[in-house]
Amino acid sequence: MPLISVQFGAGGVSVEREFEVAPRVGDILQITYGDEQYDLLVDIAQHSEDPEDNSMRYFVHAGVIEDLSAELKRQMDRGRG
């Protein structure tokens, strides 16, 4: 499983998590940080190769979703259109 750096929130919180499949733009992630659980909407997803050891690095930036049910409805409506 790839280890992916996830950055989110106004303070630029950055965590590393393992994912079975690398998240894509538009995906919703649930991240636990400290004692809080966050629902996140991925708005940037990129990967690059580290020239020193030829390993792949993954980076995701996501915004905190304030109303998960409203975001899910918005995505379903967009999928129908």
matplotlib code that plots the C-alpha trace (Angstrom):
import matplotlib.pyplot as plt

x = [0.0, 1.4, 2.1, 0.6, 1.0, -2.4, -2.5, -5.8, -7.3, -6.6, -3.6, -2.1, -2.2, -0.2, -0.4, 0.8, -1.6, -1.6, -4.2, -4.9, -5.4, -4.1, -6.9, -8.0, -9.4, -13.0, -12.6, -13.9, -11.5, -12.1, -9.0, -8.6, -6.1, -5.7, -9.1, -11.0, -12.3, -12.4, -14.3, -12.1, -12.7, -9.5, -8.8, -5.2, -3.6, -0.1, 2.8, 6.4, 9.5, 12.2, 15.4, 17.6, 16.0, 13.5, 10.6, 7.2, 6.0, 2.3, 0.8, -2.9, -4.5, -8.0, -10.6, -12.6, -16.2, -18.5, -21.7, -21.0, -24.6, -24.8, -21.5, -22.7, -25.9, -24.0, -21.8, -24.8, -26.6, -23.5, -23.3, -26.8, -26.3]
y = [0.0, 3.4, 5.8, 9.2, 12.6, 14.3, 18.0, 19.7, 22.5, 26.1, 25.4, 23.2, 20.0, 17.3, 13.6, 10.4, 7.5, 4.3, 3.8, 0.7, 2.9, 6.4, 9.0, 11.0, 14.5, 14.5, 11.5, 11.8, 10.7, 10.2, 11.0, 10.7, 13.3, 13.5, 12.9, 14.4, 12.7, 14.8, 14.3, 15.6, 16.4, 15.9, 18.9, 18.2, 14.8, 14.4, 12.0, 12.3, 10.1, 10.8, 11.0, 9.7, 6.3, 6.2, 5.7, 7.3, 10.0, 10.8, 14.1, 15.0, 18.3, 18.2, 20.7, 19.9, 19.1, 20.9, 19.1, 15.5, 14.8, 18.0, 17.1, 13.6, 14.9, 17.4, 14.7, 12.4, 15.3, 16.1, 12.4, 12.4, 15.5]
z = [0.0, -0.9, 1.9, 0.9, 2.4, 2.9, 3.6, 4.7, 6.8, 7.2, 9.3, 6.7, 8.7, 7.0, 7.8, 6.1, 5.7, 3.7, 1.0, -1.0, -4.1, -4.4, -4.0, -7.0, -7.3, -6.2, -3.9, -0.3, 2.4, 6.1, 8.2, 11.9, 13.3, 17.0, 18.5, 15.6, 12.5, 9.2, 6.0, 3.2, -0.5, -2.6, -4.8, -5.8, -6.2, -7.7, -7.7, -8.5, -8.6, -6.1, -8.1, -5.2, -4.8, -7.8, -5.4, -6.1, -3.8, -3.5, -2.3, -1.8, -0.8, 0.4, 1.8, 5.0, 4.2, 6.5, 5.5, 4.3, 3.3, 1.2, -0.5, -1.3, -2.7, -4.9, -6.3, -7.0, -8.8, -10.8, -11.8, -13.2, -15.3]

ax = plt.figure().add_subplot(projection="3d")
ax.plot(x, y, z, "-o")
ax.set_aspect("equal")
plt.show()
